[in-house]
């Protein structure tokens, strides 16, 4: 549940990064790290969803 909020905030961060005046190299690394964090949160949230569903059907 909190992962969705984190994904939303990180999505806004990705939108704002190009306008913050970082160099191209810094912008690239910020977006790569942000993408990794979003992916990890997405897979983690998906894994929790499957676990909750399995416990509900048991």
ABEGO torsion letter per residue (X at the ends): XAAAAAAAAAAAAAAAAAAAGBBAAAAAAAAAAAAAAAAAAAAAAAAAAAAAAAAAAX
